[in-house]
Amino acid sequence: MNYQDMKDADRAARAAKTAVSNDIITEKSAAEQFAREYGDQLRYCRSARQWFLWNGVIWARDERGGAYHWAGQLSSRLGEDQNAATRKNLGRAAFANGVEKFAQHDPRLVMTADDWNGDPMLLGTPGGT
């Protein structure tokens, strides 16, 4: 995913803003929101200890920190309608780190090396052959 695609995804996520499932915003509740919003675009590989982004063809390593960026963007969005103290907390790097850390353990996002190679008879090409 290139930078422009990331900006477009940010815009789309802001447009589709939805509330967290409870009225108290925690790193865990924000991570659940993160998984709902970005679950079709992100995977965390426990074997590689790295995020992967879907670029439309393959899962590519997130070498530019897109997952962390999106965690920070989500944290900022969740704080838009909050009081100043809550906005300050949600805007901290530590909060975004916590969101990303919880997301790394969300079953909807987690993969291992074995998951990438689920069918040994398929070659790693777009058509599978």
N, C-alpha and C positions, 0 to 999 in steps of 0.2 A: 504494500500500500504506500503510495507516495504522499508527500506533504499535502498536496491539494486534496487528495481523497480524504486525508485525516481532517482537514478543515471542513470539507463537505459533510463528513460524518458528525463532526461537532455541531454544525448548524442543524442537521437533521435531528440530532439528539435534543438540542435545545427546543426545537419546534415541537417535538413529541414529549415534552417534559411531563412527567407523571410524578405523583407524590410517593414518598416512601410509605411502606405499609403501616407504619405506626407514627405517632406524633413526636416521638423522641428520635432524633437522628443520631445514630451511633455508627462507628466504623463498620460493624457487622451489617446493619440495615442498609447502609450505603453500598456495601459490597454486594448485597443481594440485588439492589437496584442496578449496579454496575453489570452484574451477570445478565440481568434481563435486557438491558440496553445494548450491550456489546457482545453477548453470547454467540451471535452468528458471525462475528468478525475476529474473535480472539480465542486462543487456547493457551493454557499454561502447561508446558511439558515438564513434569517432575524429574524425568531422567536428565534433561538438558539444563534444567533450572532456568528456563527462559520462556518468555512470551512469544507466541507466533501470531501473525496477522494473516487473514485470508485476503489475497490480492485479486481474487476472481479466478485464479487458475491453480495456485498452490498455496500452502501454508508457509509463509516466509518468516524468518526470524525477525523479531521486533527489535532491531538494532538502534532505533532512534527514540526509544522510550515512549512509544504511543500509548501503551497500557497505563503507565504512570501519568502521562498527560491527561488521558481521559478520566482517570480517577480524580485528578485535581479539578478538571472541568466539572465533573459531576458534583464534587464537594462544593464548589462555588455556586452551582445552580441550586443545590439543596438549601443553601444558606440565603438565597435571595429574599425570602419572605420571613426571615428570622430576625431576632433582636441582634444588637451589635455584638454582644458577648458570644452568642452562638455563631454568628458570621465569622468572628475572629478565630474561633476554634476550628470551624470548618475550613477556613482558609490556610491553616497551618500545614506545612509539609508533613508533619507527623501524622495528621489526620489522613492525608492522601496515601501515605505509606501504609497506614493501617487498613485502609480500604483495599489497596492493592494486595496486601498480605492475606487478608481474609479471602479475596477473590482467587488467590493462588490455590486455595483449598476447596473451592466450590466445585462440587461434582459435575456441574454443567460445563465447566471450563477446563478441568484437569485432564491431562493425557499423560501417557508414558510412551517410551520408545516403541514398545510392543503395539500400542494402539495405532500408531502411524502405519504399521505394516500388518494390518489385520488379515489381508488376503495374500499369501505368498505367491499366488499364481498371477497376480497383476503386477505389471511393471510400473514404475513411478512416472507415468506420463499422463497428460490430460485425458486421453482416450483409454488408458489402462492397458494398452498393448504396444 
